[in-house]
């Protein structure tokens, strides 16, 4: 009864594959069994289970529950919704863990699993251990655990709405992208003041209108058009499973994760002066400088939502975020990445301010940066390239941070090179106050890559 997974599906932060090709219901059943074995060994007994709106999610959720209960774990089925709803259930239902069936922001033929294990992130070595545990399963045909039904959608929406604080009504466009947040956003906006325009709110795992990834500008065009047409104060978009947010201001300009963090950090630091605020190594220097200017303690952290979540808990920080739109509130909330909750907090900030979001964006120091550059590099080579660059920079006495790849500061600004944890790619970014400075940074980065036999793509 031992089970072998396709090696490509055991990722750094989750399990993810193409249904019918690298991922199957048999895999879901084995994942449930292996997770149960691990949780039972740690003293756990009950697990919350949720699923997103993909067409294959109900079948995978059923198989997962079979696997969990076969090994004696009680499964609490919370129904369909976004990943943060599963995190909410894991934090509030007195369970020992949680498993979410979700393909996140991937194409429709993908699906996968995200985990909570005794209140903590479950990633990296733990996911590899789950794969190893599955290889040693023994035959078991009895259902030893119980199944409970506890739909938490209404409770979750009430919890989101509870933290809204508003002095003036706003006009907001919302785009769930036919993803798993659709029903939650409909219920939430019915409880909020102001005018609300909902796009693609029907959950549809085919994603017929656009891909559900708000970090890609073309996926925000529909939202930008609605903001302009309806004269909205802002627009808010979510990824397929609702743990990442995208925002546009009243002029249709995108606020990236680090810019949004400045707006949110100002509010949080007013209540927690001197507190640490975390952001990943890809974030603009503007964010770290603004956190310090506002009296906070900026902390640069390794990229990866599971890593950020763990670091936030370790430092007891009230707020953390990534360029990718994963934002984590421990100030008044549970410390996990919940994009709809972030939206509620953002609306509260804007409703209580005399400045619009567009004005807040205009107040940020002006910098010029590249987009996130992702370029192919063989899996067996990518970390070696970064190591070689790091060693050359160290010998040259460069001002460098190496917590996740290398981030180098010069008089012109900074540049970053890191290896992706999830794909056979290298990731780079650069930022300067001037075009000439950015050009020099890119030349330096290109020269370092060339010395290791890698070509930087044209920007």
C-alpha positions in Angstrom: 0.0 0.0 0.0 3.1 2.3 -0.1 2.6 5.3 -2.3 5.0 7.1 -4.6 4.2 10.7 -5.6 5.3 12.2 -8.8 8.5 14.0 -7.6 7.4 17.3 -9.2 4.4 17.8 -6.9 6.2 18.0 -3.6 7.0 21.7 -3.6 8.7 24.0 -1.0 5.5 25.5 0.4 2.8 23.2 -0.8 1.9 20.2 -2.9 0.8 21.1 -6.5 0.4 19.3 -9.8 -1.6 18.8 -13.0 -4.7 16.7 -12.3 -4.7 13.6 -14.4 -1.0 13.9 -15.2 1.0 14.4 -12.0 -1.8 14.5 -9.4 -4.7 12.2 -8.8 -7.4 11.2 -6.2 -5.1 8.3 -5.2 -2.4 11.0 -4.3 -5.0 12.9 -2.3 -5.9 9.8 -0.3 -2.2 9.0 0.3 -1.6 12.7 1.4 -4.5 12.3 3.9 -3.0 9.1 5.3 0.5 10.3 5.5 -0.5 13.6 7.1 -2.6 11.7 9.6 0.3 9.5 10.6 2.5 12.5 11.1 -0.1 14.4 13.1 -1.0 11.4 15.3 2.7 11.0 16.1 2.7 14.6 17.3 -0.4 14.1 19.5 -3.0 15.5 17.1 -6.5 14.2 16.6 -8.7 16.5 14.5 -8.1 18.3 11.2 -10.1 21.0 9.4 -10.5 20.4 5.7 -11.6 22.9 3.0 -11.5 23.2 -0.8 -11.5 25.9 -3.4 -13.7 26.4 -6.5 -11.7 24.3 -9.0 -13.6 21.7 -10.9 -11.4 18.9 -9.5 -11.5 20.1 -5.9 -14.6 18.2 -4.6 -13.2 14.8 -5.8 -9.8 15.5 -4.3 -11.3 16.7 -1.0 -13.4 13.5 -0.7 -10.3 11.4 -1.3 -8.3 13.4 1.2 -10.9 13.0 3.9 -11.0 9.2 3.2 -7.2 9.1 3.7 -7.4 11.2 6.9 -10.1 9.1 8.5 -8.5 5.8 7.5 -5.6 6.5 9.8 -7.8 7.6 12.7 -7.9 11.4 12.3 -11.3 13.1 12.7 -12.0 15.3 9.7 -14.0 18.6 10.1 -15.2 19.5 6.7 -15.7 23.3 6.4 -16.9 23.5 2.8 -15.9 25.5 -0.2 -14.1 28.8 0.2 -10.7 30.6 0.2 -7.6 29.2 1.8 -7.7 31.9 4.6 -11.1 30.5 5.6 -9.4 27.2 6.2 -6.7 29.0 8.2 -9.4 30.7 10.2 -11.1 27.3 10.9 -7.7 25.8 12.0 -7.2 28.7 14.4 -10.7 28.8 15.9 -12.3 25.3 15.8 -10.1 23.6 18.4 -8.5 21.4 15.8 -4.9 20.2 15.6 -4.3 21.0 11.9 -5.8 21.9 8.6 -5.6 20.9 4.9 -6.8 23.0 2.0 -7.4 21.6 -1.4 -6.4 24.4 -3.7 -4.6 25.1 -6.9 -4.0 28.7 -5.7 -3.3 31.0 -8.7 -2.3 28.3 -11.1 -4.1 27.4 -14.4 -7.4 25.5 -14.3 -5.9 22.0 -14.8 -3.7 22.4 -11.7 -4.7 21.6 -8.1 -2.9 20.9 -4.8 -2.8 21.1 -1.0 -1.8 23.7 1.6 -1.3 22.7 5.2 -1.4 23.9 8.8 0.2 21.6 11.4 -0.5 22.3 15.1 -1.0 26.0 14.4 2.2 26.4 12.4 3.3 26.5 8.8 4.0 23.1 7.2 6.5 23.4 4.4 10.0 22.4 3.2 11.3 19.4 5.1 7.9 18.6 6.5 6.5 18.2 2.9 9.4 16.0 2.0 8.8 13.9 5.2 5.1 13.6 4.1 6.3 12.1 0.9 8.6 9.7 2.7 5.8 8.7 5.1 3.6 7.8 2.2 6.2 5.4 0.9 5.9 3.4 4.1 2.1 3.2 4.4 0.7 -0.3 5.2 -2.7 -1.6 4.0 -5.6 -0.2 5.9 -9.3 -0.6 4.9 -11.1 0.5 8.0 -12.3 4.1 8.6 -11.1 4.8 12.2 -11.7 8.5 12.3 -15.0 10.4 12.3 -16.3 13.0 9.8 -17.9 16.2 11.0 -19.6 18.9 9.0 -19.0 22.5 10.2 -19.4 25.1 7.5 -17.7 28.2 8.7 -18.5 30.7 5.9 -20.9 32.8 7.9 -18.6 32.9 10.9 -15.6 33.8 8.8 -17.4 36.7 7.1 -18.7 38.0 10.4 -15.1 37.9 11.7 -13.9 39.9 8.7 -16.6 42.5 9.0 -16.0 42.9 12.7 -12.7 44.7 12.1 -14.0 47.3 9.7 -13.7 50.8 11.1 -14.9 53.5 8.9 -15.7 57.2 9.1 -16.8 57.8 5.5 -18.2 55.6 2.8 -16.0 54.5 -0.1 -16.7 53.4 -3.7 -14.9 50.1 -4.3 -14.5 47.7 -7.2 -13.8 44.1 -6.3 -12.6 41.3 -8.6 -12.4 37.8 -7.1 -11.4 36.6 -10.6 -14.0 33.7 -10.4 -11.9 32.3 -7.6 -12.7 31.0 -4.2 -13.3 34.4 -2.5 -16.4 35.1 -4.6 -19.1 34.2 -2.1 -17.2 35.7 0.8 -16.8 39.0 -1.0 -20.5 39.1 -1.9 -21.5 38.5 1.7 -18.9 40.9 3.1 -19.7 43.8 0.9 -23.4 43.5 1.7 -22.3 44.4 5.3 -20.0 47.3 4.4 -21.1 50.9 3.8 -20.4 52.6 0.5 -20.8 51.6 -3.1 -19.4 48.2 -4.2 -19.1 46.9 -7.7 -18.4 43.2 -8.0 -16.7 41.6 -11.0 -16.3 37.9 -11.7 -17.8 37.0 -8.3 -19.3 33.7 -9.5 -17.0 30.9 -8.5 -15.9 29.2 -11.7 -12.9 26.9 -11.7 -12.4 27.5 -15.5 -11.6 31.1 -14.8 -13.3 32.3 -18.0 -12.6 36.0 -17.7 -8.9 36.2 -16.8 -6.3 34.3 -14.9 -6.6 34.7 -11.1 -3.2 36.2 -10.4 -3.3 39.9 -9.4 0.5 40.3 -9.7 0.2 40.3 -13.5 -0.9 43.7 -14.8 -3.0 42.3 -17.6 -5.2 40.5 -15.1 -6.1 43.9 -13.5 -7.3 45.6 -16.7 -11.0 44.8 -16.1 -10.7 46.1 -12.6 -9.0 49.3 -13.8 -11.7 49.9 -16.4 -14.4 49.5 -13.7 -12.6 51.9 -11.3 -12.5 54.5 -14.1 -16.0 54.0 -15.3 -17.7 54.0 -11.8 -15.3 56.7 -10.4 -14.2 54.4 -7.6 -11.8 55.3 -4.8 -9.9 52.0 -5.5 -10.1 48.5 -6.8 -9.3 45.3 -5.1 -8.4 41.9 -6.7 -7.7 38.5 -5.3 -5.8 35.4 -6.5 -7.6 32.1 -7.0 -7.6 31.0 -3.4 -7.7 34.4 -1.7 -4.4 34.6 0.1 -2.9 37.3 -2.2 -4.2 40.8 -2.9 -3.9 43.2 -5.7 -4.9 46.9 -5.5 -5.3 49.8 -7.9 -5.9 53.4 -6.9 -8.6 55.8 -8.3 -6.3 56.6 -11.2 -6.0 52.9 -12.1 -2.4 52.7 -11.0 -1.3 49.4 -9.4 0.0 49.5 -5.9 2.5 46.6 -5.5 2.9 44.7 -2.3 5.6 46.9 -0.9 3.7 50.1 -1.6 0.6 48.7 0.0 2.6 47.7 3.0 3.7 51.4 3.6 0.0 52.4 3.8 -0.8 49.5 6.2 2.3 49.9 8.3 1.6 53.5 9.1 -1.7 52.5 10.7 -0.2 49.6 12.6 2.8 51.5 14.0 0.4 54.2 15.3 -0.7 51.5 17.8 2.6 49.6 18.1 5.4 52.1 18.0 8.8 50.6 17.6 7.4 47.2 16.5 9.2 45.0 13.9 7.6 45.1 10.5 8.7 42.3 8.1 9.1 42.4 4.3 10.8 40.1 1.9 14.1 40.7 0.1 12.3 41.7 -3.1 10.7 44.8 -1.5 11.6 48.3 -2.3 14.1 50.1 -0.1 11.4 52.8 0.2 9.4 50.4 2.3 12.2 49.7 4.8 13.1 53.4 5.0 9.5 54.4 5.5 9.0 51.8 8.3 12.1 53.3 10.1 10.9 56.9 9.5 7.5 56.0 11.0 9.2 54.7 14.1 9.1 51.0 13.3 11.9 48.4 13.1 12.2 47.2 9.5 13.2 43.5 9.2 14.2 42.0 5.8 13.2 38.4 5.5 13.6 35.5 3.1 10.9 35.3 0.3 8.2 32.7 0.8 4.9 33.0 2.5 5.5 30.1 4.8 8.9 31.5 5.8 7.5 35.0 6.4 4.6 33.5 8.5 7.1 31.6 10.7 9.3 34.7 11.1 6.4 36.9 12.0 5.5 34.5 14.8 9.1 34.2 16.0 9.5 38.0 16.3 6.0 38.6 17.5 5.6 41.2 14.7 2.2 42.8 14.1 2.5 43.0 10.3 4.5 41.3 7.5 4.2 41.2 3.7 5.7 40.1 0.4 5.9 41.7 -3.0 3.7 38.9 -4.3 0.7 40.2 -2.3 0.8 37.8 0.7 0.2 40.1 3.6 0.0 38.9 7.2 -1.7 40.7 10.1 -1.1 39.7 13.7 -2.3 43.1 14.9 -5.8 42.1 16.0 -5.8 39.0 13.8 -4.3 35.5 13.5 -1.0 36.1 11.7 -1.8 34.3 8.5 -2.1 35.7 5.0 -5.7 36.6 4.3 -6.2 39.0 1.4 -9.9 39.7 2.1 -9.0 40.7 5.7 -6.2 42.9 4.3 -8.8 44.6 2.1 -11.0 45.3 5.2 -8.0 46.8 7.0 -7.1 48.9 4.0 -10.6 50.2 3.6 -10.6 51.1 7.3 -7.4 53.1 6.9 -8.7 55.0 3.8 -12.1 55.6 5.4 -10.5 57.2 8.4 -8.0 59.3 6.4 -8.3 62.7 4.8 -6.0 61.4 2.0 -7.1 59.2 -0.8 -5.1 56.1 -1.7 -3.9 57.9 -4.9 -2.6 60.8 -2.7 -0.9 58.3 -0.4 0.8 56.7 -3.3 2.0 60.1 -4.6 3.6 60.9 -1.3 6.0 57.9 -1.5 9.5 58.7 -2.6 10.0 58.3 -6.3 12.2 55.4 -7.4 12.7 53.5 -10.7 12.9 49.8 -10.6 12.8 46.7 -12.8 9.9 44.3 -12.6 10.7 40.9 -11.0 13.0 39.3 -13.6 12.6 35.5 -13.7 14.9 33.6 -16.1 15.6 29.9 -16.6 18.5 28.2 -14.8 18.8 24.4 -14.4 17.7 23.1 -11.0 21.1 21.7 -10.2 22.8 24.9 -11.1 20.6 27.8 -9.8 21.9 27.8 -6.1 25.5 27.4 -7.3 25.2 30.5 -9.4 24.0 32.5 -6.4 26.8 31.0 -4.2 29.5 32.0 -6.8 28.1 35.6 -7.1 28.0 35.9 -3.3 31.6 34.7 -2.9 32.9 37.2 -5.5 31.0 40.0 -3.8 32.3 39.1 -0.4 35.9 39.1 -1.7 35.2 42.5 -3.3 33.9 43.9 0.0 30.4 44.7 -1.3 27.7 46.0 1.0 25.5 43.0 0.9 22.6 41.1 2.6 22.6 37.4 2.0 19.6 36.0 4.0 18.0 34.9 0.7 20.3 35.1 -2.2 22.2 38.4 -2.4 20.9 41.9 -2.1 23.6 44.5 -2.9 23.5 48.2 -2.0 25.6 50.8 -3.9 25.5 54.5 -4.3 23.0 54.0 -7.1 20.5 51.9 -5.2 20.3 48.1 -4.9 20.0 44.9 -6.9 18.9 41.4 -5.9 19.7 37.9 -7.2 18.1 34.8 -5.6 17.2 31.3 -6.6 13.5 30.4 -6.7 12.6 27.7 -4.2 9.8 26.4 -6.4 11.0 26.6 -10.0 14.2 26.1 -12.1 14.7 29.9 -12.4 16.8 32.7 -11.0 15.1 35.8 -9.8 16.5 39.4 -10.0 15.4 42.9 -9.4 17.1 46.3 -9.2 16.0 49.8 -8.0 17.5 53.3 -8.2 16.5 56.9 -7.9 17.6 57.6 -11.5 17.5 55.9 -14.9 21.3 56.3 -15.2 21.7 54.6 -11.8 19.3 51.8 -12.7 21.3 51.2 -15.9 24.6 50.9 -13.9 23.0 48.5 -11.5 21.7 46.3 -14.3 25.2 46.3 -15.9 26.8 45.2 -12.6 24.2 42.4 -12.2 24.7 41.3 -15.8 28.4 41.2 -15.3 28.2 39.0 -12.2 25.8 36.6 -13.9 28.1 36.5 -17.0 31.0 35.5 -14.8 29.0 32.4 -13.8 27.9 31.7 -17.4 24.4 33.1 -17.2 22.8 35.8 -19.3 20.6 38.5 -17.9 17.5 39.0 -20.0 16.9 42.4 -21.6 14.8 44.7 -19.5 
